[in-house]
Amino acid sequence: MKKILPLLIVLIFASSAFALENPWDTKLPFKNAVIKYKISGTLNGEKIIYIKDYGRTTAEYSDTSMKMFGMEQPQKETIITTPDWEYTIDLIENTGTKQANPKKFLIQEFNNLSKAEQKKVVKNAQTLGVSTIEGMDGTLEKNVEKILGYQCDKVSMPGTTAYLFSGTDLPLKIKGDNMGMKMNQTVTSIKKESAASSKFKLPQNIQFEHNKQVDQMMQDRAQTIIKALLDGTHPKSSNMGAGSGSQMGKAPVAPTSTGQDQMTPELQEQMKQMMNIFGKQKE
């Protein structure tokens, strides 16, 4: 994902169970996994996500193609995310970008709070999360479908529907149709196994472009979010620049292999924020 996007709202819809934990230090229900997806629509191909340390470290490999003016255009991209950094690699052009993982700043800001302030942040996130989804004409339905035997929550908004691994922000299925861009991304297999260490290694022949100003924007945004949650108000998008690290630092490009790139920028950002908001909600 390579777009500079306006931030609508970044909130974690955390329950009181997270009051003494950091709601941004999220965990998937399996320590290691290999997840495969089929992608169809405007883009066609496949994606594999390798998961390590309960999702704190991931490597996403996408191999897709799209037709433009009757010509087939291949796209190969790798996104490697660690607790501190996110690396996006274009395997066709042999170029890459490096940016801070935005969760790092949110975790730091939350940990700097007193226990009383942390509880207040979590409580306000609950209230603001509800009003946020209503304001985006979205809906959340818990445990509505099983995919490959895993219970999924359904998050819907105009033009886009995502089925998330219940209680997480991991999508198992995404369907969208926005401005003529059709997108279907469906999980085909989930194997709870460790991936080869080479999957998480950065290519030696790539020199990564690092925009430190973008990192500073994300750090400023994290401070704004925490302050707003302490005050019980919505963070103002005009004060917070772009979206997540994987969406920042590049000018708009044609849709890439990531499912959300097939949406309009506004809907893409809304979908991602809804995943962040509701991924941690519990029964």
Long-range contacts (C-beta under 8 A, 24 or more apart in sequence): 1-79, 1-88, 1-244, 1-246, 1-247, 1-256, 1-258, 1-260, 1-261, 1-268, 2-88, 2-97, 2-246, 2-247, 2-249, 2-250, 2-251, 2-252, 2-253, 2-256, 2-261, 3-243, 3-247, 3-248, 3-250, 3-252, 3-253, 3-261, 3-265, 3-268, 4-242, 4-247, 4-248, 4-249, 4-250, 4-251, 4-252, 5-242, 5-243, 5-247, 5-248, 5-265, 5-266, 5-268, 5-269, 6-237, 6-242, 6-243, 6-265, 6-266, 6-269, 7-221, 7-235, 7-237, 7-240, 7-241, 7-242, 7-243, 7-269, 7-273, 8-136, 8-237, 8-266, 8-269, 8-270, 8-273, 9-128, 9-132, 9-234, 9-235, 9-237, 9-273, 9-277, 10-221, 10-225, 10-235, 10-240, 10-273, 10-276, 11-125, 11-128, 11-129, 11-132, 11-225, 11-229, 11-235, 11-273, 11-276, 11-277, 12-125, 12-129, 12-276, 12-277, 12-280, 13-125, 13-126, 13-129, 13-130, 13-277, 13-278, 13-279, 13-280, 13-281, 14-122, 14-125, 14-126, 14-280, 14-281, 15-122, 15-126, 15-280, 15-281, 15-282, 16-122, 16-123, 16-126, 17-282, 18-122, 18-280, 19-118, 19-119, 19-122, 20-115, 20-118, 22-107, 22-110, 22-111, 23-110, 23-122, 23-125, 23-280, 24-103, 24-106, 24-107, 24-110, 25-103, 25-107, 26-55, 26-103, 26-168, 26-169, 26-279, 26-280, 27-54, 27-55, 27-56, 28-54, 28-55, 28-165, 28-168, 28-170, 29-54, 29-165, 29-167, 29-168, 30-54, 30-192, 32-192, 32-193, 32-194, 32-195, 33-190, 33-191, 33-192, 33-193, 34-189, 34-190, 34-191, 34-193, 34-195, 35-170, 35-187, 35-189, 35-190, 35-191, 36-187, 36-188, 36-189, 36-190, 37-185, 37-186, 37-187, 37-188, 37-259, 38-184, 38-185, 38-186, 38-188, 39-64, 39-183, 39-184, 39-185, 39-257, 39-259, 40-184, 41-176, 41-181, 41-182, 41-183, 41-184, 41-262, 42-66, 42-181, 42-182, 42-183, 42-255, 42-262, 43-75, 43-183, 43-255, 43-256, 43-257, 43-262, 45-75, 45-257, 47-185, 47-257, 47-258, 47-259, 50-195, 50-199, 50-200, 51-195, 52-194, 52-195, 52-200, 55-168, 55-170, 56-82, 56-83, 57-81, 57-82, 57-83, 57-200, 59-195, 59-199, 59-200, 60-258, 61-199, 62-256, 62-257, 62-258, 63-257, 64-256, 64-257, 66-254, 66-255, 68-254, 73-254, 75-256, 75-257, 76-257, 77-256, 77-257, 77-258, 79-246, 79-258, 80-200, 80-202, 81-246, 86-245, 86-246, 87-202, 87-208, 88-246, 89-202, 89-203, 89-206, 94-203, 94-205, 94-206, 95-206, 95-209, 96-202, 96-203, 96-206, 96-207, 96-208, 96-209, 97-208, 97-209, 97-210, 97-211, 97-249, 97-250, 98-208, 98-209, 98-210, 99-210, 99-211, 99-214, 99-215, 99-218, 99-245, 99-246, 99-248, 99-249, 100-214, 100-215, 100-218, 100-219, 100-245, 101-245, 102-218, 102-221, 102-222, 102-244, 102-245, 105-218, 105-219, 105-221, 105-222, 105-223, 106-222, 106-225, 106-226, 108-222, 109-222, 109-223, 109-225, 109-226, 110-226, 113-226, 113-230, 117-230, 120-229, 120-230, 121-226, 121-229, 121-230, 124-229, 124-230, 124-232, 125-229, 127-232, 128-229, 128-232, 128-233, 128-234, 129-277, 129-278, 129-281, 131-234, 132-234, 132-273, 132-277, 133-274, 133-277, 133-278, 136-270, 136-274, 138-270, 138-274, 140-274, 140-278, 140-281, 142-166, 142-281, 142-283, 143-283, 147-172, 147-173, 147-187, 148-172, 148-187, 148-189, 148-190, 150-190, 153-278, 153-281, 155-271, 155-274, 155-275, 155-278, 157-267, 157-270, 157-271, 157-274, 158-267, 159-263, 159-267, 160-263, 160-267, 160-271, 162-271, 162-274, 162-275, 164-275, 164-278, 164-279, 167-279, 167-280, 167-281, 167-282, 168-279, 168-280, 169-275, 169-276, 169-278, 169-279, 169-280, 170-279, 171-259, 171-275, 174-259, 174-260, 174-271, 176-259, 176-262, 176-263, 176-267, 178-262, 178-263, 178-264, 178-267, 179-264, 181-255, 181-262, 181-263, 181-264, 182-262, 183-259, 183-262, 183-263, 185-259, 209-249, 211-248, 211-249, 214-242, 214-245, 214-248, 214-249, 217-241, 217-242, 217-248, 218-242, 218-245, 218-248, 243-269, 243-272, 243-273, 244-272, 247-272
